[in-house]
Amino acid sequence: MKIGILGAGGIAVQMAKTVAGMKDVENYAVAARSLERAQAFAEKYGFSKAYGSYEEMLADPLVDLVYIATDWLHHFPVAKCALENGKNVAIEVPSAMNLKECWELVDLSEKNRK
């Protein structure tokens, strides 16, 4: 499984280290708000791809699962975008700002179920 991480902050570091120790899982892609930051993160933690925007990484057909590592205020819009791009999503709480947004993510994930 190829993991893509959206965000390159502290929690992303922890996830990258965790994935590196897993069998049959690969730190594949990382996206940050700047390409330079994503490239530095990718080099340091062994990712194959670095993207300077979240949308670019979400368009990569080889990303199997997206881990949302942005600050919590951006969890909902980023998760929504990932689901709209047909990606599987792992997200920590809070995943949304209210119940309506939460159900919107659930509905999108149900539509993407394969």
ZAGUTI-874642 format. One record per residue: residue number from 0; residue in three letters; x, y, z of N, C-alpha, C in turn. Coordinates in Angstrom, 1 decimal. Layout:
// ZAGUTI-874642
(pt NUM "ALA" (X Y Z) (X Y Z) (X Y Z));
...
// end
This chain:
// ZAGUTI-874642
(pt 0 "MET" (0.8 -1.2 0.0) (0.0 0.0 0.0) (0.9 1.2 0.0));
(pt 1 "LYS" (0.6 2.2 -0.8) (1.3 3.4 -0.9) (0.6 4.5 -0.2));
(pt 2 "ILE" (1.3 5.1 0.8) (0.7 6.1 1.6) (1.1 7.5 1.1));
(pt 3 "GLY" (0.2 8.4 1.1) (0.4 9.8 0.8) (0.1 10.6 2.1));
(pt 4 "ILE" (1.0 11.5 2.5) (0.7 12.3 3.7) (0.5 13.8 3.2));
(pt 5 "LEU" (-0.6 14.3 3.6) (-0.9 15.8 3.3) (-0.5 16.6 4.6));
(pt 6 "GLY" (0.5 17.4 4.4) (1.1 18.2 5.5) (2.5 17.6 5.8));
(pt 7 "ALA" (3.3 18.5 6.3) (4.7 18.1 6.6) (5.2 18.6 7.9));
(pt 8 "GLY" (4.2 18.7 8.9) (4.6 19.1 10.2) (4.9 18.0 11.2));
(pt 9 "GLY" (4.8 18.2 12.4) (5.2 17.3 13.5) (4.4 16.0 13.4));
(pt 10 "ILE" (3.1 16.0 13.3) (2.3 14.7 13.2) (2.7 13.9 12.0));
(pt 11 "ALA" (3.0 14.6 10.9) (3.4 14.0 9.7) (4.7 13.2 9.9));
(pt 12 "VAL" (5.6 13.8 10.7) (6.9 13.1 11.0) (6.6 11.8 11.7));
(pt 13 "GLN" (5.7 11.8 12.7) (5.4 10.6 13.5) (4.8 9.6 12.6));
(pt 14 "MET" (3.9 10.0 11.7) (3.3 9.0 10.8) (4.3 8.4 9.8));
(pt 15 "ALA" (5.2 9.3 9.3) (6.2 8.8 8.4) (7.1 7.7 9.1));
(pt 16 "LYS" (7.5 8.0 10.3) (8.3 7.0 11.0) (7.5 5.7 11.3));
(pt 17 "THR" (6.3 5.8 11.6) (5.4 4.7 11.9) (5.3 3.8 10.6));
(pt 18 "VAL" (5.0 4.5 9.5) (4.8 3.7 8.2) (6.1 3.1 7.8));
(pt 19 "ALA" (7.3 3.8 8.0) (8.6 3.2 7.7) (8.8 1.8 8.3));
(pt 20 "GLY" (8.2 1.6 9.5) (8.4 0.3 10.2) (7.3 -0.7 9.9));
(pt 21 "MET" (6.4 -0.4 8.9) (5.4 -1.4 8.6) (5.7 -2.2 7.4));
(pt 22 "LYS" (5.2 -3.4 7.4) (5.4 -4.4 6.3) (4.3 -4.1 5.3));
(pt 23 "ASP" (4.8 -4.1 4.0) (3.9 -4.0 2.9) (3.2 -2.6 2.8));
(pt 24 "VAL" (3.8 -1.6 3.4) (3.3 -0.2 3.4) (4.5 0.7 3.0));
(pt 25 "GLU" (4.2 1.6 2.1) (5.3 2.5 1.7) (5.0 4.0 1.9));
(pt 26 "ASN" (6.0 4.7 2.4) (5.9 6.2 2.4) (6.1 6.6 1.0));
(pt 27 "TYR" (5.1 6.9 0.3) (5.2 7.1 -1.2) (5.2 8.6 -1.5));
(pt 28 "ALA" (4.2 9.4 -1.0) (4.1 10.8 -1.4) (3.8 11.7 -0.2));
(pt 29 "VAL" (4.3 12.9 -0.3) (4.0 13.9 0.7) (3.7 15.2 -0.1));
(pt 30 "ALA" (2.8 15.9 0.5) (2.4 17.2 -0.1) (2.4 18.3 1.0));
(pt 31 "ALA" (2.9 19.4 0.7) (3.0 20.5 1.6) (2.6 21.8 0.8));
(pt 32 "ARG" (2.4 22.9 1.6) (2.0 24.1 0.9) (3.1 24.7 0.1));
(pt 33 "SER" (4.4 24.2 0.2) (5.4 24.6 -0.7) (6.2 23.4 -1.2));
(pt 34 "LEU" (6.6 23.4 -2.4) (7.3 22.3 -3.0) (8.6 22.0 -2.2));
(pt 35 "GLU" (9.3 23.1 -1.9) (10.6 23.0 -1.2) (10.4 22.3 0.2));
(pt 36 "ARG" (9.4 22.6 0.9) (9.1 21.9 2.2) (8.8 20.4 2.0));
(pt 37 "ALA" (8.0 20.1 1.0) (7.7 18.7 0.6) (8.9 18.0 0.2));
(pt 38 "GLN" (9.7 18.6 -0.6) (11.0 17.9 -1.1) (11.9 17.6 0.1));
(pt 39 "ALA" (12.1 18.5 1.0) (12.9 18.3 2.2) (12.4 17.2 3.0));
(pt 40 "PHE" (11.1 17.2 3.2) (10.5 16.1 4.0) (10.6 14.8 3.3));
(pt 41 "ALA" (10.4 14.7 2.0) (10.5 13.5 1.3) (11.9 12.9 1.3));
(pt 42 "GLU" (12.9 13.8 1.2) (14.3 13.4 1.3) (14.6 12.8 2.7));
(pt 43 "LYS" (14.2 13.5 3.7) (14.5 13.1 5.0) (13.9 11.8 5.5));
(pt 44 "TYR" (12.7 11.6 5.0) (11.9 10.4 5.5) (11.7 9.3 4.4));
(pt 45 "GLY" (12.3 9.5 3.3) (12.3 8.4 2.3) (11.1 8.3 1.4));
(pt 46 "PHE" (10.5 9.4 1.1) (9.3 9.3 0.2) (9.8 9.4 -1.3));
(pt 47 "SER" (9.0 8.7 -2.2) (9.4 8.7 -3.6) (9.0 10.0 -4.3));
(pt 48 "LYS" (7.9 10.6 -3.8) (7.3 11.8 -4.5) (7.1 12.9 -3.5));
(pt 49 "ALA" (7.2 14.2 -4.0) (6.9 15.4 -3.2) (6.1 16.3 -4.1));
(pt 50 "TYR" (5.1 16.9 -3.5) (4.2 17.8 -4.2) (4.1 19.1 -3.5));
(pt 51 "GLY" (4.0 20.2 -4.2) (3.9 21.5 -3.7) (2.4 21.9 -3.5));
(pt 52 "SER" (1.5 21.0 -3.7) (0.1 21.3 -3.4) (-0.6 20.0 -3.1));
(pt 53 "TYR" (-1.7 20.1 -2.3) (-2.4 19.0 -1.9) (-3.1 18.4 -3.2));
(pt 54 "GLU" (-3.7 19.2 -4.0) (-4.4 18.8 -5.2) (-3.5 17.9 -6.1));
(pt 55 "GLU" (-2.3 18.3 -6.3) (-1.3 17.5 -7.1) (-1.2 16.1 -6.6));
(pt 56 "MET" (-1.0 16.0 -5.3) (-0.8 14.7 -4.7) (-2.1 13.8 -4.9));
(pt 57 "LEU" (-3.2 14.5 -4.7) (-4.5 13.8 -4.7) (-4.8 13.3 -6.1));
(pt 58 "ALA" (-4.2 13.9 -7.1) (-4.4 13.5 -8.5) (-3.5 12.3 -8.9));
(pt 59 "ASP" (-2.5 11.9 -8.0) (-1.6 10.8 -8.3) (-2.4 9.5 -8.1));
(pt 60 "PRO" (-2.5 8.7 -9.2) (-3.3 7.5 -9.1) (-2.6 6.4 -8.3));
(pt 61 "LEU" (-1.4 6.6 -8.0) (-0.7 5.5 -7.2) (-0.8 5.6 -5.7));
(pt 62 "VAL" (-1.4 6.8 -5.2) (-1.6 6.9 -3.8) (-2.8 6.1 -3.4));
(pt 63 "ASP" (-2.6 5.2 -2.5) (-3.7 4.3 -2.1) (-4.5 4.8 -0.9));
(pt 64 "LEU" (-3.8 5.5 0.0) (-4.3 6.0 1.3) (-3.7 7.4 1.6));
(pt 65 "VAL" (-4.6 8.3 2.0) (-4.1 9.6 2.3) (-4.2 9.8 3.8));
(pt 66 "TYR" (-3.1 10.2 4.5) (-3.2 10.5 5.9) (-3.2 12.0 6.0));
(pt 67 "ILE" (-4.2 12.6 6.6) (-4.3 14.0 6.8) (-3.5 14.5 8.0));
(pt 68 "ALA" (-2.5 15.2 7.7) (-1.6 15.7 8.8) (-1.6 17.2 8.8));
(pt 69 "THR" (-2.6 17.9 8.4) (-2.8 19.3 8.4) (-3.2 19.7 9.8));
(pt 70 "ASP" (-3.3 21.0 10.1) (-3.8 21.4 11.4) (-5.3 21.1 11.4));
(pt 71 "TRP" (-5.9 21.0 12.5) (-7.3 20.5 12.6) (-8.3 21.4 11.9));
(pt 72 "LEU" (-8.0 22.7 11.8) (-9.0 23.6 11.1) (-9.1 23.2 9.7));
(pt 73 "HIS" (-8.1 22.6 9.1) (-8.2 22.2 7.7) (-8.6 20.7 7.4));
(pt 74 "HIS" (-8.8 20.0 8.5) (-9.2 18.6 8.3) (-10.3 18.3 7.4));
(pt 75 "PHE" (-11.4 19.0 7.6) (-12.6 18.8 6.8) (-12.4 19.1 5.3));
(pt 76 "PRO" (-12.0 20.3 4.9) (-11.8 20.6 3.5) (-10.8 19.7 2.8));
(pt 77 "VAL" (-9.8 19.4 3.5) (-8.7 18.5 2.9) (-9.3 17.1 2.7));
(pt 78 "ALA" (-9.9 16.6 3.8) (-10.5 15.2 3.7) (-11.6 15.2 2.6));
(pt 79 "LYS" (-12.4 16.2 2.5) (-13.4 16.2 1.5) (-12.8 16.2 0.1));
(pt 80 "CYS" (-11.8 17.0 -0.1) (-11.1 17.0 -1.4) (-10.5 15.6 -1.7));
(pt 81 "ALA" (-9.9 15.0 -0.7) (-9.3 13.6 -0.9) (-10.4 12.6 -1.3));
(pt 82 "LEU" (-11.5 12.7 -0.6) (-12.6 11.7 -0.9) (-13.2 12.0 -2.3));
(pt 83 "GLU" (-13.3 13.3 -2.6) (-13.8 13.6 -4.0) (-12.9 13.1 -5.1));
(pt 84 "ASN" (-11.6 12.9 -4.7) (-10.6 12.4 -5.7) (-10.5 10.9 -5.6));
(pt 85 "GLY" (-11.5 10.2 -4.9) (-11.5 8.8 -4.8) (-10.5 8.1 -3.9));
(pt 86 "LYS" (-9.9 8.9 -3.0) (-8.9 8.4 -2.1) (-9.5 7.8 -0.8));
(pt 87 "ASN" (-8.8 6.8 -0.3) (-9.1 6.4 1.1) (-8.4 7.3 2.0));
(pt 88 "VAL" (-9.0 7.6 3.1) (-8.6 8.7 4.0) (-8.4 8.2 5.4));
(pt 89 "ALA" (-7.3 8.5 6.0) (-7.1 8.4 7.5) (-7.0 9.7 8.1));
(pt 90 "ILE" (-7.8 10.0 9.1) (-7.9 11.4 9.6) (-8.1 11.3 11.1));
(pt 91 "GLU" (-7.4 12.1 11.9) (-7.6 12.1 13.3) (-8.7 13.1 13.7));
(pt 92 "VAL" (-9.2 13.0 14.9) (-10.2 14.0 15.3) (-9.6 15.3 15.7));
(pt 93 "PRO" (-10.3 16.4 15.5) (-11.6 16.4 15.0) (-11.5 16.4 13.4));
(pt 94 "SER" (-12.4 15.6 12.9) (-12.4 15.5 11.4) (-13.2 16.5 10.7));
(pt 95 "ALA" (-14.1 17.2 11.5) (-15.0 18.2 11.0) (-15.3 19.2 12.1));
(pt 96 "MET" (-15.9 20.3 11.7) (-16.2 21.3 12.7) (-17.6 21.2 13.3));
(pt 97 "ASN" (-18.5 20.4 12.6) (-19.8 20.2 13.1) (-20.4 18.8 12.6));
(pt 98 "LEU" (-21.5 18.5 13.0) (-22.1 17.2 12.7) (-22.4 17.1 11.2));
(pt 99 "LYS" (-22.9 18.2 10.6) (-23.2 18.3 9.2) (-22.0 17.9 8.3));
(pt 100 "GLU" (-20.8 18.6 8.6) (-19.6 18.3 7.9) (-19.2 16.8 8.1));
(pt 101 "CYS" (-19.3 16.3 9.3) (-19.0 14.9 9.6) (-19.8 14.0 8.7));
(pt 102 "TRP" (-21.1 14.2 8.7) (-21.9 13.3 7.8) (-21.6 13.5 6.4));
(pt 103 "GLU" (-21.2 14.6 5.9) (-20.8 14.8 4.6) (-19.6 14.0 4.2));
(pt 104 "LEU" (-18.6 13.9 5.1) (-17.5 13.0 4.9) (-17.9 11.5 4.9));
(pt 105 "VAL" (-18.8 11.2 5.8) (-19.2 9.8 5.8) (-19.9 9.4 4.5));
(pt 106 "ASP" (-20.8 10.3 4.0) (-21.5 10.1 2.8) (-20.5 10.0 1.6));
(pt 107 "LEU" (-19.5 10.8 1.5) (-18.5 10.8 0.5) (-17.7 9.4 0.5));
(pt 108 "SER" (-17.4 9.0 1.7) (-16.6 7.8 1.9) (-17.5 6.6 1.4));
(pt 109 "GLU" (-18.8 6.6 1.7) (-19.7 5.5 1.3) (-19.8 5.5 -0.2));
(pt 110 "LYS" (-19.8 6.6 -0.9) (-19.9 6.7 -2.3) (-18.6 6.1 -3.0));
(pt 111 "ASN" (-17.5 6.2 -2.3) (-16.2 5.7 -2.8) (-15.9 4.3 -2.5));
(pt 112 "ARG" (-16.7 3.7 -1.6) (-16.5 2.3 -1.2) (-16.4 1.4 -2.4));
(pt 113 "LYS" (-15.3 0.6 -2.4) (-15.1 -0.3 -3.5) (-15.3 -1.8 -3.1));
// end
